[in-house]
Amino acid sequence: MTSDVQIRRTSEYAATQRPATPVAERPARALRGLRMLTLGLAVLAAGIVVLWLAGRHAGDTATGLVWLGVILVVCGAGVLAGLTPVTPGRARVVQLFGRYRGTIRESGLQWVNPFTRRIVVSTRIRNQESAQAKVNDADGNPIEIAAVVVWQVSDTAKALYSVDDYVHFVAIQTETAVRRIASSYPYDSRGTGKLSLRDNADEITQRLSAELTDRVRPAGVQIIESRLTRLSYASEIAQAMLRQQQASAVVGARQRIVEGAVGMVQLALQRLEEEGVVELDEERKAAMVSNLLVVLCSEQATQQVVNTGTLYQ
């Protein structure tokens, strides 16, 4: 019995702690502003005329005209207070007594309930550049990385009510995503064929965009594009990594040279044998191969030596 009560209390507590259903954007009820502007001016002008006529009368008639004029002026001012200009690239979130009543995206002069609060939310495309961060990559090497993110508000209700400050929220999530991506991959693949930050920029940016999309979705923000703007080793290991890269480049270059030289030697021996220019035994072939490899693989110019004797002297 006690366990059933505890389970029921736990479920009730979980229900109270469960977040409310997020507000989604929907169009607000609005009328054409020009018509309401004409109506408001007409009512306001009628009220002023009635008040002017009240000054030309006396007694109960004047009192009635004054009340009528005041009512007309208040109604006209209320109608004019509901006019809401909406510029392109900016939406108006309509809020009545703390409750969300919809969003106006259509540009131009619109009219809504004059008692509502109309909050401006920019729907233009924005650039968000993250601060330069120092992170350890997947190999544990400290690197410096930064990124720029192009984003846009797609759901004004979520942007306004789901987070405190959606611009600050995007900035924090951008930095978090950049750090996570940087720590998930090595800076350089070093010939292993794995994804790396330096060699696979397109794949890394795609994964960064997907990571950011998941993180900023609760704020009603759409990620359009993301790019790495800075990627380098940290200053404390930059020289050591530069020497390592230079050594790897030298080894790779020497490997290509040796492969080319071996191919040229094979071709030379094959042409000599096919055309019957000279017949060489295995010892002289080895000597010829050695000489050709020295000439082809040497980094400095070689000097020619003329043999005035026979081939075997």
C-alpha positions in Angstrom: 0.0 0.0 0.0 2.8 2.3 0.9 4.6 1.6 -2.3 1.5 2.4 -4.3 1.2 5.8 -2.6 4.8 6.5 -3.3 4.4 5.6 -6.9 1.3 7.8 -7.3 3.1 10.7 -5.6 6.1 10.2 -7.9 3.9 10.3 -11.0 2.1 13.4 -9.8 5.4 15.1 -9.1 6.7 14.2 -12.5 3.5 15.5 -14.1 3.9 18.8 -12.3 7.5 19.0 -13.4 6.9 18.1 -17.0 7.5 21.1 -19.3 4.4 22.7 -20.9 3.7 22.2 -24.5 5.8 24.7 -26.5 4.0 27.5 -28.2 4.0 27.3 -32.0 3.6 30.2 -34.4 0.2 30.9 -35.9 -1.2 33.9 -37.8 -2.8 36.6 -35.8 -6.2 38.0 -36.5 -5.7 41.4 -38.2 -7.6 43.8 -40.4 -6.5 46.1 -43.2 -5.0 49.1 -41.6 -6.0 51.7 -44.2 -9.7 51.0 -43.7 -9.4 51.2 -39.9 -7.3 54.3 -40.2 -10.1 56.0 -42.2 -12.7 54.7 -39.7 -10.7 56.0 -36.8 -10.1 59.4 -38.3 -13.8 59.7 -39.1 -14.9 58.7 -35.6 -12.4 61.1 -34.1 -13.5 63.9 -36.4 -17.2 63.3 -35.5 -16.3 63.4 -31.8 -14.6 66.8 -32.2 -17.6 68.1 -34.2 -20.0 67.0 -31.5 -17.9 68.7 -28.8 -17.9 71.8 -30.8 -21.6 71.7 -31.1 -21.9 71.1 -27.4 -20.3 74.5 -26.9 -23.1 76.1 -28.8 -25.8 74.7 -26.7 -26.7 74.8 -23.0 -28.4 72.7 -20.4 -29.1 69.0 -20.8 -28.5 69.1 -24.5 -25.0 70.4 -24.0 -24.3 67.7 -21.4 -25.5 64.9 -23.7 -23.4 66.3 -26.6 -20.3 66.4 -24.4 -20.7 62.8 -23.3 -21.3 61.7 -26.9 -18.3 63.7 -28.1 -16.1 62.2 -25.4 -17.2 58.7 -26.3 -16.6 59.3 -30.0 -13.1 60.7 -29.3 -12.2 57.8 -27.1 -13.4 55.3 -29.6 -11.6 57.0 -32.4 -8.4 57.1 -30.4 -8.8 53.4 -29.6 -9.3 52.5 -33.2 -6.1 54.5 -34.1 -4.2 52.8 -31.3 -4.8 49.4 -32.9 -2.9 50.4 -36.1 0.3 48.4 -36.4 2.9 49.1 -39.2 4.8 45.9 -40.2 8.0 46.4 -42.2 9.5 43.7 -44.4 11.9 41.4 -42.5 10.2 42.1 -39.2 7.2 40.3 -37.7 4.9 41.4 -34.9 4.0 39.0 -32.1 0.6 39.9 -30.7 0.2 39.3 -27.0 -3.0 40.0 -25.1 -2.9 40.1 -21.2 0.2 37.8 -21.3 -1.3 35.2 -23.7 0.0 34.6 -27.2 -2.5 35.6 -29.9 -0.6 35.1 -33.1 2.1 36.6 -35.3 1.7 39.2 -38.1 4.1 38.6 -41.0 2.3 40.4 -43.8 4.0 43.8 -44.3 2.1 47.0 -44.5 -0.3 48.8 -42.1 -2.4 46.3 -40.1 -4.9 46.6 -37.4 -5.3 44.5 -34.3 -7.0 44.7 -30.9 -5.7 48.0 -29.4 -5.3 46.4 -26.0 -2.7 43.9 -27.3 1.0 44.3 -27.0 2.8 44.0 -30.3 6.4 42.8 -30.0 8.8 43.2 -32.9 10.8 40.1 -33.9 13.3 40.3 -36.7 13.0 37.5 -39.4 16.0 38.7 -41.4 19.0 36.5 -42.1 21.8 37.0 -39.6 25.5 36.1 -39.2 26.7 34.8 -35.9 30.5 34.5 -35.6 31.7 32.4 -32.7 34.6 33.5 -30.5 38.0 31.8 -31.1 38.1 28.8 -28.9 41.0 26.6 -27.8 39.9 23.0 -27.8 41.7 19.6 -27.7 41.0 17.6 -30.9 40.3 13.8 -30.9 44.1 13.2 -30.6 44.4 15.4 -27.6 46.3 18.2 -29.5 45.2 21.8 -28.6 43.8 23.7 -31.6 42.2 27.1 -32.1 38.9 27.1 -34.0 36.1 29.5 -34.8 33.1 29.4 -37.1 30.5 31.7 -38.6 26.8 30.6 -38.7 24.1 32.0 -41.0 20.7 31.7 -39.3 17.1 33.0 -39.4 14.1 33.0 -37.1 11.5 30.6 -38.5 9.1 30.4 -35.6 8.6 33.8 -33.8 6.6 32.3 -31.0 9.3 29.8 -30.0 12.0 32.4 -30.4 10.1 34.7 -28.0 8.6 32.3 -25.5 10.8 29.2 -25.4 14.0 30.9 -24.5 15.0 34.1 -22.6 17.1 35.7 -25.4 17.2 33.8 -28.7 20.2 35.7 -30.0 22.3 34.9 -26.9 20.9 31.3 -27.1 22.2 30.9 -30.7 25.6 32.3 -29.7 26.0 29.9 -26.8 24.8 26.9 -28.8 27.1 27.8 -31.7 30.2 27.9 -29.4 29.1 24.6 -27.8 28.6 22.9 -31.2 31.9 24.1 -32.5 33.7 22.8 -29.4 32.0 19.4 -29.6 32.8 19.0 -33.4 36.4 20.0 -32.8 36.9 17.5 -30.0 35.3 14.7 -32.1 37.7 14.7 -35.0 41.5 14.9 -35.3 43.1 18.0 -36.8 44.9 15.9 -39.5 44.2 12.4 -40.7 48.0 11.8 -41.4 47.2 9.4 -44.2 44.8 7.2 -42.2 41.8 8.1 -44.4 39.6 9.1 -41.4 37.6 12.3 -41.3 39.7 15.2 -40.1 39.1 18.9 -39.5 41.7 20.1 -42.1 41.2 17.5 -44.9 37.4 17.2 -44.8 36.1 20.7 -44.4 32.9 20.1 -46.3 31.9 17.0 -44.3 32.8 18.7 -41.1 30.7 21.8 -41.8 27.7 19.7 -42.8 27.9 17.9 -39.4 28.3 21.2 -37.7 25.2 22.5 -39.4 23.3 19.3 -38.4 24.5 19.6 -34.8 23.5 23.3 -34.6 20.1 22.6 -36.2 19.3 20.1 -33.4 20.5 22.5 -30.7 18.6 25.6 -31.8 15.4 24.0 -32.9 13.6 24.7 -29.5 14.2 28.4 -30.1 12.5 28.4 -33.5 15.7 29.2 -35.4 16.7 27.8 -38.8 20.4 27.2 -39.6 21.1 28.2 -43.2 24.8 27.6 -43.4 27.9 27.2 -41.2 31.6 27.5 -42.0 34.8 27.3 -40.2 36.6 30.6 -40.2 39.8 29.7 -38.3 41.5 26.3 -37.8 45.1 26.0 -36.6 47.2 24.4 -33.9 47.6 26.3 -30.7 50.7 28.4 -30.4 52.4 26.1 -27.9 52.6 23.2 -30.3 52.4 25.0 -33.6 56.2 24.7 -34.3 56.4 21.1 -33.4 53.3 20.2 -35.6 54.8 22.3 -38.4 58.0 20.3 -38.3 55.9 17.1 -38.3 54.0 18.2 -41.3 57.1 19.1 -43.1 58.7 15.7 -42.3 55.5 14.0 -43.6 55.6 16.1 -46.8 59.3 15.2 -47.4 58.6 11.5 -46.8 55.6 11.7 -49.2 57.6 13.5 -51.8 60.6 11.1 -51.6 58.1 8.2 -51.9 56.7 9.6 -55.1 60.2 10.2 -56.5 61.3 6.6 -55.7 58.2 5.2 -57.3 58.8 7.3 -60.5 62.5 6.4 -60.6 61.7 2.7 -60.3 59.2 3.0 -63.1 61.8 4.8 -65.3 64.4 2.1 -64.6 62.0 -0.7 -65.5 61.1 1.1 -68.7 64.8 1.6 -69.6 65.7 -2.0 -69.1 62.7 -3.2 -71.0 63.5 -0.9 -74.0 67.1 -2.0 -74.0 66.1 -5.7 -74.0 63.4 -5.3 -76.6 65.5 -3.3 -79.1 68.6 -5.4 -78.5 70.9 -2.4 -77.9 73.1 -4.2 -75.4 73.1 -7.5 -73.5 73.7 -7.1 -69.8 74.2 -9.9 -67.2 72.6 -9.7 -63.8 75.6 -8.0 -62.2 75.7 -5.2 -64.8 71.9 -4.8 -64.6 72.2 -4.3 -60.9 75.0 -1.7 -61.4 72.9 0.1 -64.0 69.9 0.1 -61.8 72.0 1.5 -58.9 73.4 4.3 -61.1 70.0 5.2 -62.5 68.4 5.4 -59.1 71.2 7.5 -57.8 70.8 9.9 -60.7 67.0 10.1 -60.5 66.6 10.2 -56.7 69.5 12.5 -55.9 68.5 16.0 -54.7 71.7 17.5 -56.2 73.0 17.4 -59.7 75.3 14.4 -60.4 78.6 14.5 -62.3 79.1 12.3 -65.3 82.0 9.8 -65.4 83.3 8.6 -68.8 84.4 5.0 -68.8 87.2 4.7 -71.4 87.7 1.0 -70.8 85.5 -2.0 -71.3 82.2 -2.5 -69.6 83.8 -4.8 -67.1 86.8 -2.6 -66.2 
